[in-house]
Amino acid sequence: MAKTIAQALGMDHIEFDAIRHGPDWTETPDEVFRERLRQQLRGDRWVGDGNYSLARDVVWPKATTLIWLDYPIRVVLWRLFWRTMRRGVLREELWHGNREQIWWHFFSRQSLFLWALQTHWRRRRSIPAALAHPDHAHLDLIHLRSPRAADEWLLTLTQRQ
């Protein structure tokens, strides 16, 4: 979705995962990740693609709009399942030569399914709390609660361009 928004608005698309994950899935140290984000977000027109609470203080002050895809957990898990299967079966390259390993998501502690289950409800509490802070009053929130709502909003955006 972020890539489509960036293309529609003629803005840079900055994929946070590509900054966070190096070759062989090595995780960029937190401060290096934050500094690389600062460098990438220097411009005035960009669309950030990602949700890293450890970098909120880097991203949100520079943002003007926050699009929150707040889908029910069943939708999140269903989409994650099919995305993982597609990437794994097609051996889709993500960033820095990394490819999804299907078994990893079903049989390891680093599973994105476990992560989604562990963080879903926490994010539903933490994001509104963070947005309530006066430092974030400048953000225009677009809160989308279903894929249909996201598709309809995206259609209005692309039709305006």
N, CA, C and O of each residue as an XYZ file, in Angstrom:
644
protein
N       0.819     -1.186      0.000
C       0.000      0.000      0.000
C       0.872      1.263      0.000
O       0.587      2.216     -0.725
N       1.918      1.266      0.803
C       2.791      2.441      0.868
C       3.420      2.740     -0.490
O       3.545      3.901     -0.881
N       3.810      1.704     -1.196
C       4.418      1.908     -2.517
C       3.409      2.526     -3.484
O       3.761      3.403     -4.272
N       2.173      2.078     -3.427
C       1.124      2.623     -4.286
C       0.858      4.084     -3.951
O       0.684      4.907     -4.850
N       0.825      4.411     -2.660
C       0.615      5.798     -2.231
C       1.762      6.675     -2.723
O       1.539      7.762     -3.255
N       2.984      6.194     -2.541
C       4.151      6.964     -2.975
C       4.106      7.222     -4.476
O       4.387      8.334     -4.924
N       3.757      6.209     -5.249
C       3.674      6.381     -6.702
C       2.575      7.373     -7.080
O       2.767      8.219     -7.953
N       1.425      7.265     -6.417
C       0.303      8.150     -6.724
C       0.626      9.606     -6.409
O       0.172     10.513     -7.107
N       1.408      9.828     -5.360
C       1.731     11.189     -4.931
C       3.076     11.681     -5.463
O       3.456     12.826     -5.219
N       3.793     10.829     -6.185
C       5.098     11.208     -6.712
C       6.123     11.440     -5.618
O       6.917     12.379     -5.687
N       6.102     10.584     -4.613
C       7.004     10.709     -3.462
C       7.939      9.505     -3.383
O       7.689      8.463     -3.990
N       9.017      9.670     -2.624
C       9.918      8.547     -2.357
C       9.221      7.541     -1.454
O       8.480      7.913     -0.544
N       9.467      6.266     -1.716
C       8.960      5.168     -0.880
C      10.136      4.659     -0.055
O      11.133      4.194     -0.607
N      10.017      4.747      1.266
C      11.091      4.317      2.151
C      10.605      3.105      2.943
O       9.745      3.218      3.816
N      11.169      1.959      2.620
C      10.773      0.706      3.263
C      11.652      0.474      4.491
O      12.841      0.182      4.372
N      11.055      0.608      5.657
C      11.802      0.516      6.908
C      12.453     -0.850      7.100
O      13.552     -0.936      7.648
N      11.791     -1.914      6.658
C      12.377     -3.255      6.800
C      13.686     -3.377      6.027
O      14.597     -4.085      6.457
N      13.786     -2.694      4.896
C      15.017     -2.753      4.107
C      16.175     -2.078      4.839
O      17.339     -2.409      4.613
N      15.851     -1.141      5.710
C      16.867     -0.477      6.516
C      17.195     -1.317      7.750
O      18.343     -1.355      8.193
N      16.203     -1.974      8.292
C      16.375     -2.751      9.536
C      17.113     -4.073      9.312
O      17.918     -4.489     10.145
N      16.835     -4.728      8.185
C      17.375     -6.071      7.943
C      18.467     -6.047      6.873
O      18.234     -5.634      5.737
N      19.661     -6.497      7.258
C      20.759     -6.600      6.311
C      20.790     -7.974      5.665
O      19.861     -8.762      5.841
N      21.855     -8.272      4.913
C      21.998     -9.602      4.300
C      21.925    -10.700      5.364
O      22.335    -10.506      6.508
N      21.399    -11.847      4.963
C      21.238    -13.003      5.859
C      20.395    -12.653      7.080
O      20.588    -13.225      8.152
N      19.475    -11.730      6.925
C      18.531    -11.320      7.974
C      19.229    -10.732      9.205
O      18.658    -10.732     10.295
N      20.442    -10.238      9.042
C      21.099     -9.620     10.194
C      20.356     -8.328     10.528
O      20.078     -7.504      9.657
N      20.047     -8.179     11.801
C      19.294     -7.013     12.245
C      20.240     -5.853     12.507
O      21.218     -5.990     13.241
N      19.942     -4.719     11.906
C      20.738     -3.519     12.119
C      20.598     -3.098     13.582
O      19.480     -3.056     14.094
N      21.688     -2.789     14.262
C      21.581     -2.316     15.646
C      20.646     -1.104     15.739
O      20.577     -0.290     14.817
N      19.941     -0.997     16.846
C      18.916      0.031     17.010
C      19.385      1.432     16.646
O      18.723      2.119     15.868
N      20.503      1.863     17.187
C      20.959      3.238     16.925
C      21.392      3.444     15.476
O      21.210      4.527     14.920
N      21.957      2.418     14.872
C      22.317      2.512     13.450
C      21.040      2.595     12.608
O      20.956      3.395     11.677
N      20.066      1.778     12.937
C      18.778      1.796     12.250
C      18.135      3.178     12.346
O      17.672      3.724     11.345
N      18.110      3.737     13.552
C      17.509      5.047     13.775
C      18.248      6.138     12.976
O      17.617      7.018     12.391
N      19.565      6.069     12.958
C      20.340      7.066     12.216
C      20.121      6.930     10.711
O      20.024      7.934     10.004
N      20.043      5.703     10.222
C      19.777      5.504      8.792
C      18.389      6.019      8.422
O      18.194      6.578      7.343
N      17.427      5.827      9.326
C      16.092      6.377      9.080
C      16.146      7.901      9.026
O      15.550      8.516      8.142
N      16.859      8.505      9.970
C      16.995      9.971      9.976
C      17.518     10.462      8.615
O      17.024     11.442      8.057
N      18.527      9.752      8.103
C      19.112     10.141      6.820
C      18.094      9.993      5.688
O      17.988     10.868      4.829
N      17.356      8.901      5.686
C      16.385      8.655      4.622
C      15.213      9.643      4.658
O      14.621      9.952      3.624
N      14.888     10.130      5.851
C      13.717     10.994      6.022
C      14.066     12.487      5.965
O      13.271     13.325      6.391
N      15.231     12.814      5.448
C      15.639     14.216      5.375
C      14.780     15.033      4.423
O      14.587     16.229      4.639
N      14.272     14.418      3.396
C      13.465     15.142      2.412
C      12.101     15.537      2.960
O      11.710     15.137      4.056
N      11.393     16.328      2.174
C      10.070     16.807      2.583
C       8.932     15.917      2.094
O       7.826     15.973      2.631
N       9.197     15.097      1.077
C       8.112     14.315      0.469
C       8.505     12.848      0.396
O       9.285     12.444     -0.466
N       7.965     12.068      1.294
C       8.262     10.644      1.347
C       7.076      9.902      1.946
O       6.238     10.482      2.636
N       7.029      8.615      1.667
C       6.052      7.720      2.284
C       6.854      6.635      2.984
O       7.577      5.871      2.345
N       6.719      6.576      4.291
C       7.401      5.557      5.082
C       6.564      4.301      5.129
O       5.339      4.355      5.242
N       7.227      3.186      5.043
C       6.561      1.883      4.994
C       7.089      1.046      6.146
O       8.136      0.409      6.029
N       6.360      1.049      7.267
C       6.784      0.261      8.408
C       6.258      0.820      9.702
O       5.741      1.936      9.769
N       6.406      0.008     10.730
C       5.904      0.386     12.044
C       6.902     -0.112     13.086
O       6.812     -1.246     13.556
N       7.827      0.726     13.429
C       8.826      0.383     14.441
C       8.680      1.360     15.597
O       9.045      2.529     15.477
N       8.150      0.888     16.706
C       7.952      1.782     17.847
C       9.281      2.358     18.323
O       9.310      3.468     18.854
N      10.377      1.632     18.146
C      11.678      2.143     18.583
C      12.147      3.331     17.752
O      13.116      4.002     18.110
N      11.466      3.589     16.652
C      11.845      4.723     15.805
C      10.730      5.758     15.687
O      10.813      6.668     14.862
N       9.693      5.626     16.501
C       8.588      6.590     16.432
C       9.077      8.021     16.621
O       8.622      8.933     15.932
N       9.998      8.212     17.550
C      10.487      9.565     17.827
C      11.335     10.123     16.679
O      11.612     11.322     16.637
N      11.740      9.270     15.764
C      12.476      9.701     14.575
C      11.493      9.989     13.434
O      11.641     10.978     12.716
N      10.502      9.129     13.276
C       9.604      9.190     12.122
C       8.448     10.163     12.334
O       8.220     11.037     11.498
N       7.726     10.028     13.424
C       6.495     10.798     13.598
C       6.696     12.313     13.585
O       5.862     13.006     13.002
N       7.730     12.864     14.179
C       7.895     14.327     14.115
C       8.066     14.867     12.690
O       7.722     16.017     12.416
N       8.594     14.041     11.792
C       8.811     14.468     10.409
C       7.610     14.172      9.511
O       7.508     14.703      8.405
N       6.705     13.323      9.992
C       5.541     12.926      9.196
C       4.440     13.990      9.291
O       4.387     14.776     10.237
N       3.571     13.988      8.286
C       2.389     14.844      8.329
C       1.123     14.013      8.479
O       0.122     14.478      9.024
N       1.179     12.781      7.990
C       0.013     11.898      7.997
C       0.446     10.513      8.460
O       1.512     10.018      8.095
N      -0.404      9.907      9.269
C      -0.167      8.538      9.716
C      -1.349      7.694      9.239
O      -2.502      7.973      9.569
N      -1.045      6.673      8.468
C      -2.083      5.746      8.020
C      -1.954      4.492      8.869
O      -0.954      3.777      8.807
N      -2.975      4.245      9.651
C      -2.967      3.104     10.575
C      -3.887      2.029     10.017
O      -5.108      2.187      9.993
N      -3.283      0.932      9.568
C      -4.052     -0.232      9.124
C      -4.348     -1.069     10.369
O      -3.526     -1.881     10.795
N      -5.507     -0.865     10.931
C      -5.912     -1.474     12.197
C      -6.934     -2.576     11.929
O      -8.115     -2.450     12.255
N      -6.449     -3.653     11.329
C      -7.327     -4.745     10.931
C      -7.539     -5.724     12.084
O      -6.703     -5.815     12.983
N      -8.658     -6.458     12.061
C      -8.858     -7.514     13.065
C      -7.754     -8.573     12.954
O      -7.199     -8.794     11.877
N      -7.449     -9.213     14.063
C      -6.352    -10.187     14.092
C      -6.565    -11.307     13.072
O      -5.595    -11.789     12.487
N      -7.780    -11.719     12.851
C      -8.027    -12.797     11.875
C      -7.607    -12.364     10.473
O      -7.093    -13.177      9.705
N      -7.819    -11.105     10.134
C      -7.412    -10.574      8.830
C      -5.889    -10.487      8.756
O      -5.287    -10.848      7.745
N      -5.275    -10.008      9.831
C      -3.816     -9.901      9.879
C      -3.185    -11.271      9.661
O      -2.283    -11.423      8.838
N      -3.664    -12.266     10.402
C      -3.080    -13.613     10.299
C      -3.330    -14.230      8.928
O      -2.440    -14.868      8.365
N      -4.518    -14.049      8.392
C      -4.842    -14.585      7.072
C      -3.938    -13.980      6.006
O      -3.386    -14.704      5.178
N      -3.785    -12.677      6.019
C      -2.927    -12.006      5.030
C      -1.465    -12.391      5.227
O      -0.735    -12.587      4.255
N      -1.044    -12.499      6.465
C       0.331    -12.900      6.756
C       0.595    -14.318      6.243
O       1.654    -14.597      5.681
N      -0.370    -15.198      6.441
C      -0.232    -16.578      5.951
C      -0.019    -16.590      4.443
O       0.929    -17.211      3.963
N      -0.885    -15.913      3.686
C      -0.783    -15.949      2.228
C       0.435    -15.207      1.720
O       1.040    -15.617      0.729
N       0.807    -14.115      2.384
C       2.019    -13.400      1.979
C       3.249    -14.283      2.191
O       4.126    -14.346      1.330
N       3.309    -14.955      3.325
C       4.432    -15.836      3.638
C       4.503    -16.992      2.650
O       5.581    -17.340      2.170
N       3.357    -17.583      2.350
C       3.335    -18.697      1.400
C       3.787    -18.230      0.014
O       4.593    -18.900     -0.633
N       3.273    -17.083     -0.445
C       3.650    -16.578     -1.767
C       5.149    -16.305     -1.835
O       5.822    -16.720     -2.778
N       5.658    -15.612     -0.840
C       7.083    -15.284     -0.839
C       7.947    -16.541     -0.756
O       8.988    -16.632     -1.406
N       7.510    -17.500      0.041
C       8.294    -18.713      0.213
C       8.280    -19.600     -1.014
O       9.326    -20.078     -1.454
N       7.110    -19.821     -1.563
C       6.973    -20.705     -2.721
C       7.641    -20.090     -3.950
O       8.324    -20.789     -4.699
N       7.448    -18.801     -4.159
C       8.021    -18.136     -5.334
C       9.476    -17.718     -5.129
O      10.124    -17.218     -6.048
N       9.982    -17.930     -3.903
C      11.371    -17.559     -3.560
C      11.613    -16.076     -3.848
O      12.666    -15.686     -4.353
N      10.617    -15.269     -3.515
C      10.654    -13.835     -3.762
C      11.777    -13.178     -2.956
O      11.871    -13.359     -1.742
N      12.617    -12.421     -3.643
C      13.685    -11.710     -2.943
C      13.112    -10.444     -2.328
O      12.402     -9.686     -2.989
N      13.425    -10.222     -1.059
C      12.911     -9.053     -0.362
C      13.923     -7.917     -0.432
O      13.798     -7.058     -1.305
N      14.888     -7.875      0.420
C      15.925     -6.845      0.411
C      17.232     -7.488      0.791
O      17.260     -8.416      1.599
N      18.303     -7.013      0.225
C      19.661     -7.496      0.512
C      19.800     -9.001      0.291
O      20.570     -9.665      0.985
N      19.059     -9.532     -0.666
C      19.147    -10.946     -0.991
C      18.352    -11.862     -0.066
O      18.385    -13.080     -0.240
N      17.651    -11.314      0.898
C      16.882    -12.137      1.844
C      15.643    -12.716      1.183
O      14.997    -12.085      0.347
N      15.340    -13.935      1.588
C      14.138    -14.633      1.126
C      13.465    -15.275      2.338
O      14.121    -15.730      3.275
N      12.134    -15.293      2.283
C      11.378    -15.908      3.382
C      11.606    -17.427      3.379
O      11.677    -18.058      2.325
N      11.715    -17.974      4.549
C      11.778    -19.421      4.742
C      10.462    -19.836      5.397
O      10.219    -19.503      6.557
N       9.627    -20.545      4.681
C       8.297    -20.884      5.195
C       8.384    -21.583      6.546
O       7.633    -21.248      7.462
N       9.284    -22.545      6.684
C       9.380    -23.304      7.933
C       9.677    -22.396      9.117
O       9.226    -22.644     10.236
N      10.438    -21.345      8.855
C      10.854    -20.424      9.912
C       9.639    -19.784     10.575
O       9.629    -19.588     11.790
N       8.618    -19.457      9.789
C       7.432    -18.787     10.320
C       6.481    -19.727     11.035
O       5.628    -19.284     11.804
N       6.618    -20.999     10.791
C       5.734    -21.946     11.440
C       6.390    -22.681     12.604
O       5.697    -23.181     13.491
N       7.724    -22.750     12.609
C       8.396    -23.587     13.609
C       9.520    -22.894     14.371
O      10.389    -23.576     14.915
N       9.535    -21.566     14.429
C      10.606    -20.904     15.171
C      10.020    -19.837     16.097
O       8.876    -19.412     15.941
N      10.819    -19.427     17.041
C      10.389    -18.375     17.971
C      10.406    -17.006     17.312
O       9.843    -16.059     17.860
N      11.037    -16.877     16.152
C      11.063    -15.612     15.423
C       9.912    -15.503     14.416
O       9.934    -14.641     13.537
N       8.930    -16.360     14.543
C       7.795    -16.396     13.634
C       7.037    -15.069     13.618
O       6.748    -14.498     14.670
N       6.725    -14.591     12.436
C       5.906    -13.390     12.329
C       4.489    -13.635     12.840
O       3.813    -12.701     13.270
N       4.040    -14.888     12.795
C       2.721    -15.205     13.341
C       2.709    -15.018     14.850
O       1.770    -14.447     15.404
N       3.743    -15.496     15.506
C       3.858    -15.273     16.956
C       3.972    -13.792     17.267
O       3.336    -13.292     18.194
N       4.788    -13.090     16.486
C       4.944    -11.650     16.688
C       3.600    -10.941     16.563
O       3.270    -10.087     17.386
N       2.822    -11.290     15.535
C       1.516    -10.656     15.325
C       0.594    -10.923     16.515
O      -0.092    -10.019     16.991
N       0.584    -12.158     16.985
C      -0.266    -12.494     18.128
C       0.193    -11.791     19.407
O      -0.632    -11.398     20.231
N       1.477    -11.637     19.567
C       2.011    -11.014     20.783
C       1.875     -9.498     20.785
O       1.842     -8.893     21.857
N       1.795     -8.867     19.622
C       1.829     -7.401     19.578
C       0.529     -6.738     19.130
O       0.365     -5.531     19.307
N      -0.381     -7.494     18.564
C      -1.589     -6.915     17.973
C      -2.365     -6.035     18.953
O      -2.630     -4.869     18.659
N      -2.721     -6.567     20.082
C      -3.551     -5.831     21.023
C      -2.755     -4.740     21.742
O      -3.308     -3.706     22.115
N      -1.484     -4.970     21.930
C      -0.630     -3.945     22.531
C      -0.556     -2.720     21.621
O      -0.646     -1.587     22.095
N      -0.394     -2.943     20.325
C      -0.359     -1.817     19.379
C      -1.688     -1.071     19.362
O      -1.712      0.154     19.244
N      -2.782     -1.797     19.477
C      -4.095     -1.152     19.502
C      -4.248     -0.214     20.699
O      -5.029      0.736     20.647
N      -3.515     -0.474     21.764
C      -3.516      0.422     22.931
C      -2.441      1.500     22.805
O      -2.684      2.660     23.135
N      -1.255      1.120     22.330
C      -0.123      2.052     22.356
C      -0.213      3.147     21.292
O       0.214      4.275     21.537
N      -0.750      2.839     20.136
C      -0.803      3.849     19.077
C      -1.735      5.006     19.461
O      -1.330      6.162     19.343
N      -2.978      4.737     19.918
C      -3.809      5.883     20.344
C      -3.187      6.658     21.503
O      -3.288      7.884     21.552
N      -2.549      5.962     22.428
C      -1.897      6.653     23.547
C      -0.776      7.551     23.046
O      -0.633      8.682     23.511
N       0.016      7.060     22.103
C       1.105      7.866     21.546
C       0.560      9.053     20.757
O       1.110     10.152     20.830
N      -0.505      8.841     20.013
C      -1.098      9.923     19.225
C      -1.709     11.008     20.102
O      -1.833     12.155     19.672
N      -2.086     10.660     21.313
C      -2.677     11.635     22.231
C      -1.645     12.619     22.783
O      -2.008     13.655     23.338
N      -0.378     12.299     22.632
C       0.681     13.179     23.139
C       0.710     14.469     22.310
O       0.588     14.418     21.087
N       0.873     15.631     22.971
C       0.891     16.912     22.245
C       1.941     16.991     21.128
O       1.743     17.711     20.150
N       3.036     16.270     21.265
C       4.069     16.285     20.221
C       3.577     15.719     18.894
O       4.189     15.945     17.850
N       2.468     14.983     18.938
C       1.958     14.340     17.724
C       0.658     14.973     17.232
O      -0.010     14.422     16.358
N       0.304     16.118     17.786
C      -0.946     16.788     17.399
C      -0.940     17.204     15.924
O      -2.003     17.389     15.331
N       0.235     17.349     15.335
C       0.340     17.762     13.927
C      -0.025     16.654     12.948
O      -0.260     16.922     11.770
N      -0.074     15.410     13.423
C      -0.320     14.280     12.524
C      -1.793     14.186     12.133
O      -2.686     14.268     12.976
N      -2.016     14.013     10.853
C      -3.345     13.729     10.338
C      -3.472     12.200     10.342
O      -2.736     11.512      9.634
N      -4.398     11.678     11.133
C      -4.567     10.223     11.257
C      -5.621      9.728     10.280
O      -6.740     10.237     10.231
N      -5.235      8.727      9.508
C      -6.172      7.998      8.662
C      -6.227      6.592      9.243
O      -5.306      5.795      9.065
N      -7.303      6.306      9.928
C      -7.451      5.052     10.671
C      -8.347      4.115      9.860
O      -9.562      4.302      9.798
N      -7.737      3.116      9.247
C      -8.449      2.180      8.376
C      -8.592      0.844      9.093
O      -7.598      0.231      9.484
N      -9.831      0.397      9.265
C     -10.103     -0.790     10.083
C     -10.402     -2.055      9.284
O     -10.670     -3.108      9.862
N     -10.356     -1.952      7.966
C     -10.607     -3.147      7.144
C      -9.919     -2.975      5.798
O      -9.654     -1.852      5.369
N      -9.631     -4.087      5.134
C      -9.065     -3.987      3.789
C      -9.994     -3.231      2.830
O      -9.524     -2.505      1.954
N     -11.294     -3.402      2.993
C     -12.245     -2.686      2.126
C     -12.113     -1.171      2.335
O     -12.080     -0.412      1.366
N     -12.038     -0.736      3.588
C     -11.872      0.692      3.882
C     -10.556      1.209      3.288
O     -10.501      2.317      2.757
N      -9.507      0.402      3.383
C      -8.209      0.798      2.824
C      -8.298      0.913      1.303
O      -7.791      1.875      0.725
N      -8.934     -0.054      0.655
C      -9.081     -0.018     -0.800
C      -9.886      1.200     -1.240
O      -9.534      1.861     -2.218
N     -10.981      1.501     -0.507
C     -11.817      2.654     -0.854
C     -11.043      3.956     -0.677
O     -11.128      4.847     -1.522
N     -10.285      4.072      0.422
C      -9.491      5.277      0.653
C      -8.423      5.424     -0.436
O      -8.220      6.514     -0.973
N      -7.756      4.337     -0.751
C      -6.712      4.366     -1.774
C      -7.296      4.757     -3.131
O      -6.659      5.488     -3.890
N      -8.479      4.288     -3.436
C      -9.122      4.636     -4.698
C      -9.410      6.141     -4.771
O      -9.218      6.763     -5.816
N      -9.864      6.714     -3.669
C     -10.114      8.165     -3.670
C      -8.803      8.930     -3.851
O      -8.778      9.971     -4.509
N      -7.728      8.425     -3.276
C      -6.424      9.074     -3.411
C      -5.941      9.028     -4.856
O      -5.506     10.042     -5.401
N      -6.016      7.863     -5.469
C      -5.504      7.714     -6.840
C      -6.402      8.453     -7.849
O      -5.914      8.915     -8.881
N      -7.686      8.566     -7.565
C      -8.584      9.283     -8.473
C      -8.348     10.792     -8.430
O      -8.595     11.489     -9.414
N      -7.867     11.301     -7.283
C      -7.586     12.730     -7.167
C      -6.335     13.121     -7.941
O      -6.170     14.285     -8.307
N      -5.455     12.162     -8.192
C      -4.171     12.480     -8.828
C      -4.269     12.528    -10.317
O      -3.273     12.783    -10.994
